[in-house]
Amino acid sequence: MADTTTFNYYLTIFLVATIIAILLILWIKQRKNIEALQKQLSIVENKLHEQQLSEMDYKLNPHLFKNVLNTIQSHAYQTYHSLNSLSSVLDYILYESKKKYVTPHQEIDFALSLIEIYRIKLSPLFDLKIKKQMRENEPLFDQRLMAPLLCIDLIENAFKHADLQSPNSFISVTFVFKENIFSLTVANKISSKTPLKKERQGVGTDLLTRRLDVIYRDNYKLDKFVEGDVYIAHLKIDLLEHKAKMLAAR
């Protein structure tokens, strides 16, 4: 009787150990399958993001070319003074904008050149304020973490919808780069004129949001609001957090 009890005891232990071993093997295989699927999903997501960004770039660059050239053409008498800025902008569009990332330094320089081109639309007395608050010695200032052409939409909208005729009208553009955070704030007095409706609306606003969602996800904030007769847009990107997630995804 004792032998039978001992046998049953060890048999039970053996069966339990076997079941645990089988479950452990199945768990390991399942984990490997999940990891493989996650890698495949990551590859598919990256390809989808690249495709989305490629489609966005296709829409963005012709749109920007058209606006820049229209500005130059409509103010041909001042073209000579804007050639340097135009050259910088075109170089950036043709070469740097094809890259996935540029440095914050490059993007800000591009935006400043773009503003100089749009400046020729304005009266010499128009109040155009450009402010820069940048810590250029911060490491991320010259690292490729900025998606190119992010500044276009906010700057273009200010020149497009500002009240350019009123004596107290203004456009204010402020660039800030400190503590590895890029910020752009654009404000303008709203024109009282009813904007002309176009058959084909611009793609800038929706495109900017889509690009930011795809590239920066939770690491950016875009606010647009009206205070009185002033329209304000504020973009903030945490490049340090974005870089940390880029490194973790490798």
Contacts in CASP RR format, 6 or more apart in sequence:
PFRMAT RR
TARGET T0000
AUTHOR 0000-0000-0000
METHOD contacts of the structure
MODEL  1
MADTTTFNYYLTIFLVATIIAILLILWIKQRKNIEALQKQLSIVENKLHE
QQLSEMDYKLNPHLFKNVLNTIQSHAYQTYHSLNSLSSVLDYILYESKKK
YVTPHQEIDFALSLIEIYRIKLSPLFDLKIKKQMRENEPLFDQRLMAPLL
CIDLIENAFKHADLQSPNSFISVTFVFKENIFSLTVANKISSKTPLKKER
QGVGTDLLTRRLDVIYRDNYKLDKFVEGDVYIAHLKIDLLEHKAKMLAAR
42 249 0 8 1.000
49 214 0 8 1.000
49 215 0 8 1.000
52 210 0 8 1.000
52 214 0 8 1.000
53 100 0 8 1.000
53 147 0 8 1.000
53 211 0 8 1.000
53 214 0 8 1.000
53 215 0 8 1.000
56 207 0 8 1.000
56 210 0 8 1.000
56 211 0 8 1.000
57 97 0 8 1.000
57 98 0 8 1.000
59 203 0 8 1.000
59 207 0 8 1.000
60 97 0 8 1.000
60 149 0 8 1.000
60 152 0 8 1.000
60 203 0 8 1.000
60 204 0 8 1.000
60 207 0 8 1.000
61 93 0 8 1.000
61 97 0 8 1.000
63 202 0 8 1.000
63 203 0 8 1.000
63 204 0 8 1.000
64 93 0 8 1.000
64 149 0 8 1.000
64 152 0 8 1.000
65 93 0 8 1.000
67 156 0 8 1.000
68 86 0 8 1.000
68 89 0 8 1.000
68 90 0 8 1.000
68 114 0 8 1.000
68 117 0 8 1.000
71 117 0 8 1.000
71 118 0 8 1.000
71 120 0 8 1.000
71 121 0 8 1.000
72 79 0 8 1.000
72 82 0 8 1.000
72 86 0 8 1.000
72 117 0 8 1.000
72 120 0 8 1.000
74 121 0 8 1.000
75 120 0 8 1.000
75 121 0 8 1.000
78 120 0 8 1.000
79 120 0 8 1.000
81 120 0 8 1.000
82 116 0 8 1.000
82 117 0 8 1.000
82 119 0 8 1.000
82 120 0 8 1.000
84 113 0 8 1.000
85 113 0 8 1.000
85 114 0 8 1.000
85 116 0 8 1.000
85 117 0 8 1.000
86 113 0 8 1.000
86 117 0 8 1.000
88 109 0 8 1.000
88 110 0 8 1.000
88 113 0 8 1.000
89 110 0 8 1.000
89 113 0 8 1.000
89 114 0 8 1.000
89 117 0 8 1.000
92 106 0 8 1.000
92 110 0 8 1.000
92 113 0 8 1.000
92 148 0 8 1.000
93 149 0 8 1.000
96 102 0 8 1.000
96 106 0 8 1.000
96 110 0 8 1.000
96 148 0 8 1.000
97 148 0 8 1.000
97 149 0 8 1.000
99 144 0 8 1.000
99 148 0 8 1.000
100 144 0 8 1.000
100 147 0 8 1.000
101 144 0 8 1.000
101 145 0 8 1.000
101 146 0 8 1.000
101 147 0 8 1.000
101 148 0 8 1.000
102 144 0 8 1.000
102 146 0 8 1.000
102 147 0 8 1.000
102 148 0 8 1.000
103 141 0 8 1.000
103 142 0 8 1.000
103 143 0 8 1.000
103 144 0 8 1.000
103 145 0 8 1.000
103 146 0 8 1.000
104 140 0 8 1.000
104 141 0 8 1.000
104 142 0 8 1.000
104 145 0 8 1.000
104 146 0 8 1.000
104 177 0 8 1.000
104 182 0 8 1.000
104 239 0 8 1.000
105 136 0 8 1.000
105 141 0 8 1.000
105 142 0 8 1.000
106 146 0 8 1.000
106 148 0 8 1.000
107 146 0 8 1.000
107 148 0 8 1.000
107 149 0 8 1.000
107 150 0 8 1.000
107 151 0 8 1.000
107 182 0 8 1.000
108 132 0 8 1.000
108 134 0 8 1.000
108 151 0 8 1.000
108 175 0 8 1.000
108 177 0 8 1.000
110 148 0 8 1.000
110 149 0 8 1.000
110 151 0 8 1.000
111 151 0 8 1.000
111 152 0 8 1.000
111 155 0 8 1.000
111 173 0 8 1.000
111 175 0 8 1.000
111 184 0 8 1.000
112 130 0 8 1.000
114 151 0 8 1.000
114 152 0 8 1.000
114 155 0 8 1.000
115 128 0 8 1.000
115 130 0 8 1.000
115 155 0 8 1.000
115 173 0 8 1.000
118 155 0 8 1.000
118 156 0 8 1.000
118 159 0 8 1.000
119 128 0 8 1.000
121 159 0 8 1.000
121 164 0 8 1.000
122 128 0 8 1.000
122 164 0 8 1.000
123 164 0 8 1.000
126 164 0 8 1.000
126 169 0 8 1.000
126 170 0 8 1.000
126 171 0 8 1.000
127 168 0 8 1.000
127 169 0 8 1.000
127 170 0 8 1.000
127 171 0 8 1.000
128 170 0 8 1.000
128 171 0 8 1.000
129 170 0 8 1.000
129 171 0 8 1.000
129 172 0 8 1.000
129 173 0 8 1.000
130 173 0 8 1.000
130 174 0 8 1.000
131 172 0 8 1.000
131 173 0 8 1.000
131 174 0 8 1.000
131 175 0 8 1.000
132 174 0 8 1.000
132 175 0 8 1.000
132 176 0 8 1.000
133 174 0 8 1.000
133 175 0 8 1.000
133 176 0 8 1.000
133 177 0 8 1.000
133 178 0 8 1.000
134 141 0 8 1.000
134 175 0 8 1.000
134 176 0 8 1.000
134 177 0 8 1.000
134 178 0 8 1.000
135 141 0 8 1.000
135 177 0 8 1.000
135 178 0 8 1.000
135 179 0 8 1.000
136 177 0 8 1.000
138 177 0 8 1.000
138 178 0 8 1.000
138 179 0 8 1.000
138 180 0 8 1.000
139 180 0 8 1.000
140 180 0 8 1.000
140 239 0 8 1.000
140 240 0 8 1.000
140 243 0 8 1.000
141 177 0 8 1.000
143 239 0 8 1.000
143 243 0 8 1.000
145 239 0 8 1.000
145 242 0 8 1.000
145 243 0 8 1.000
145 246 0 8 1.000
146 182 0 8 1.000
146 237 0 8 1.000
146 239 0 8 1.000
147 211 0 8 1.000
147 215 0 8 1.000
147 216 0 8 1.000
150 184 0 8 1.000
150 208 0 8 1.000
150 211 0 8 1.000
150 212 0 8 1.000
150 235 0 8 1.000
150 237 0 8 1.000
151 184 0 8 1.000
152 204 0 8 1.000
152 208 0 8 1.000
153 204 0 8 1.000
153 205 0 8 1.000
153 207 0 8 1.000
153 208 0 8 1.000
154 184 0 8 1.000
154 186 0 8 1.000
154 208 0 8 1.000
154 233 0 8 1.000
154 235 0 8 1.000
155 173 0 8 1.000
155 186 0 8 1.000
156 204 0 8 1.000
157 186 0 8 1.000
157 205 0 8 1.000
157 231 0 8 1.000
157 233 0 8 1.000
158 171 0 8 1.000
158 173 0 8 1.000
158 186 0 8 1.000
158 187 0 8 1.000
158 188 0 8 1.000
158 231 0 8 1.000
158 233 0 8 1.000
159 171 0 8 1.000
159 188 0 8 1.000
161 188 0 8 1.000
161 190 0 8 1.000
161 191 0 8 1.000
161 195 0 8 1.000
161 231 0 8 1.000
162 169 0 8 1.000
162 170 0 8 1.000
162 171 0 8 1.000
162 188 0 8 1.000
162 189 0 8 1.000
162 190 0 8 1.000
162 191 0 8 1.000
163 169 0 8 1.000
163 188 0 8 1.000
163 189 0 8 1.000
163 190 0 8 1.000
163 191 0 8 1.000
163 192 0 8 1.000
163 193 0 8 1.000
163 229 0 8 1.000
164 191 0 8 1.000
166 189 0 8 1.000
166 192 0 8 1.000
168 189 0 8 1.000
169 188 0 8 1.000
169 189 0 8 1.000
170 187 0 8 1.000
170 188 0 8 1.000
170 189 0 8 1.000
171 186 0 8 1.000
171 187 0 8 1.000
171 188 0 8 1.000
171 189 0 8 1.000
172 185 0 8 1.000
172 186 0 8 1.000
172 187 0 8 1.000
172 188 0 8 1.000
173 184 0 8 1.000
173 185 0 8 1.000
173 186 0 8 1.000
174 183 0 8 1.000
174 184 0 8 1.000
174 185 0 8 1.000
174 186 0 8 1.000
175 183 0 8 1.000
175 184 0 8 1.000
176 182 0 8 1.000
176 183 0 8 1.000
176 184 0 8 1.000
176 185 0 8 1.000
177 183 0 8 1.000
179 240 0 8 1.000
180 238 0 8 1.000
180 239 0 8 1.000
180 240 0 8 1.000
181 236 0 8 1.000
181 237 0 8 1.000
181 238 0 8 1.000
181 239 0 8 1.000
181 240 0 8 1.000
182 235 0 8 1.000
182 236 0 8 1.000
182 237 0 8 1.000
182 239 0 8 1.000
183 234 0 8 1.000
183 235 0 8 1.000
183 236 0 8 1.000
183 237 0 8 1.000
184 234 0 8 1.000
184 235 0 8 1.000
185 232 0 8 1.000
185 233 0 8 1.000
185 234 0 8 1.000
185 235 0 8 1.000
186 232 0 8 1.000
186 233 0 8 1.000
186 234 0 8 1.000
187 230 0 8 1.000
187 231 0 8 1.000
187 232 0 8 1.000
187 233 0 8 1.000
188 230 0 8 1.000
188 231 0 8 1.000
189 229 0 8 1.000
189 230 0 8 1.000
189 231 0 8 1.000
190 226 0 8 1.000
190 229 0 8 1.000
190 230 0 8 1.000
190 231 0 8 1.000
208 222 0 8 1.000
209 222 0 8 1.000
212 220 0 8 1.000
212 222 0 8 1.000
212 235 0 8 1.000
212 237 0 8 1.000
216 237 0 8 1.000
216 242 0 8 1.000
219 237 0 8 1.000
219 238 0 8 1.000
219 239 0 8 1.000
219 241 0 8 1.000
219 242 0 8 1.000
219 245 0 8 1.000
220 235 0 8 1.000
220 236 0 8 1.000
220 237 0 8 1.000
220 238 0 8 1.000
221 234 0 8 1.000
221 235 0 8 1.000
221 236 0 8 1.000
222 233 0 8 1.000
222 234 0 8 1.000
222 235 0 8 1.000
222 236 0 8 1.000
223 232 0 8 1.000
223 233 0 8 1.000
223 234 0 8 1.000
224 231 0 8 1.000
224 232 0 8 1.000
224 233 0 8 1.000
224 234 0 8 1.000
225 231 0 8 1.000
225 232 0 8 1.000
226 232 0 8 1.000
END
